Each structure stands twice: as structure tokens, then as C-alpha cells.
Amino acid sequence: MSEVVENTIYVSEKAKAKVKQLMLDAGVTDDPTYFLRVGVVGGGCSGLSYKLDFDNEIKPMDQVFEDNGVKIVTDLKSFLYLVNTELEFSDGLNGKGFYFNNPNASRSCGCGESFAV
């Protein structure tokens, strides 16, 4: 019997805590219309880069997910690159910030902000 894999975007505990803190800092914590918009754009040293922002407007072709209490929205084109990716956050000495564990990336750059498929 094969294992069922859900096509979604995951959020680690550390990333969840940082997203919640940033939403608080931006003053949008108490507004349920706000969510984390995740996207993929051309550019970066490997060809594609990730984009993160807060938004409160869902567009017609957007895909909506919720994991670990974080609502994530992405456009359909970006989602094709982000299926089953996990958003992580690192505050260690080797780098601070959000990064993605993307099973679809064939390679990524040293900065972790760019990838190729």
C-alpha cells in the first residue's frame, strides 16, 4: 500500500514563532484577513528565488494552505515549485532568517535564497 502524501506547504515550529512575532511587529496579528504570502520569482544565483510577505488579498488563482496555525497563500505557478516544501527559520551563527526545505529543488545556492529545478 502506498503512502498518501498531501500536497501542501509546511511550517516548522521555529518558523511559526518567527511569523507570529513579525505579524505582531507589523500590527496585523489581530486581523484575521492577513496571511503569509509565499512566492517564487525569477532571479538569484541559481535561477529562482523565494519571496515572503504579509498580504490580505486573495487572488482568483491563489492556493490557500494552513499548517501549524499559519495561513499560507501562494499563486498557482509558485505552488508548482513549492509542493511539500517546509518553511524553516534559523537564528544560528551560520545565518539568520527564513529558508525552505524544498524537495523539488535540484540544487540550491550557498545563501539558501535561490534554487533550481
C-alpha positions in Angstrom: 0.0 0.0 0.0 1.4 3.4 -0.9 1.7 6.3 1.5 -0.5 9.2 0.8 1.4 12.5 0.5 -0.6 15.7 0.9 0.4 18.5 -1.5 0.8 21.4 0.8 3.4 23.8 2.3 4.6 23.1 5.8 5.7 25.4 8.6 8.2 24.4 11.3 7.8 25.4 14.9 10.6 27.9 14.7 9.2 29.5 11.5 5.8 29.6 13.1 7.1 31.5 16.1 9.0 34.0 13.9 6.0 34.6 11.6 3.8 35.2 14.6 6.4 37.7 16.0 6.7 39.5 12.7 2.9 39.8 12.4 2.8 41.2 15.9 5.6 43.7 15.0 3.6 44.7 11.8 0.5 45.2 13.8 -1.6 42.6 11.9 -1.8 39.8 14.5 -5.4 40.6 15.4 -6.6 41.0 11.8 -7.7 37.5 10.6 -7.6 38.7 6.9 -3.8 38.7 6.9 -1.7 35.7 5.9 1.8 34.9 4.8 2.2 35.1 1.0 4.9 32.8 -0.4 6.1 33.0 -3.9 8.8 32.1 -6.4 10.3 34.7 -8.7 13.0 34.6 -11.4 16.4 35.6 -10.2 19.1 34.7 -7.8 22.3 32.8 -8.4 20.5 29.5 -9.1 17.7 30.9 -11.3 14.7 31.1 -8.9 14.3 32.9 -5.6 11.7 32.7 -2.8 9.6 35.7 -1.8 7.8 36.1 1.5 5.4 38.9 2.6 2.2 39.6 4.5 -0.9 40.2 2.5 -4.6 40.3 3.0 -5.9 40.0 -0.6 -6.5 36.6 -2.1 -6.4 36.5 -5.9 -8.5 34.1 -8.1 -5.8 31.6 -8.8 -4.2 31.5 -5.3 -3.8 28.3 -3.4 -4.5 28.5 0.3 -3.0 26.3 3.0 -2.7 26.2 6.7 -0.1 24.3 8.7 0.9 24.6 12.3 -1.5 27.5 12.8 -0.1 29.7 10.0 -2.2 30.5 6.9 -0.1 30.5 3.8 -1.2 31.6 0.3 0.7 31.2 -2.9 -0.1 31.7 -6.6 -0.6 28.6 -8.7 2.6 28.9 -10.7 4.7 29.3 -7.5 3.0 26.3 -5.9 4.2 24.0 -8.7 7.7 24.7 -7.3 6.7 24.7 -3.6 4.7 21.4 -3.3 5.6 19.8 0.0 8.2 22.4 0.9 8.8 23.3 4.6 9.3 26.8 5.7 12.1 26.9 8.3 13.7 29.6 10.4 17.3 29.7 11.6 18.8 32.0 14.2 22.2 30.3 14.3 25.6 31.6 13.7 25.7 30.4 10.1 22.9 32.5 9.0 19.7 34.1 10.3 16.4 34.1 8.6 13.8 32.1 6.8 14.7 29.3 4.4 12.9 26.5 2.6 13.5 22.7 2.7 12.3 22.2 -0.9 12.2 18.6 -2.1 11.6 19.9 -5.7 14.9 21.8 -5.9 17.6 20.0 -7.9 20.2 22.4 -6.5 20.3 25.5 -4.3 22.9 28.2 -3.7 25.0 28.7 -0.6 22.9 31.6 0.6 19.8 29.4 0.6 17.6 32.0 -1.0 17.9 30.7 -4.6 17.3 27.3 -6.2 16.8 25.5 -9.5 14.6 22.6 -10.5 
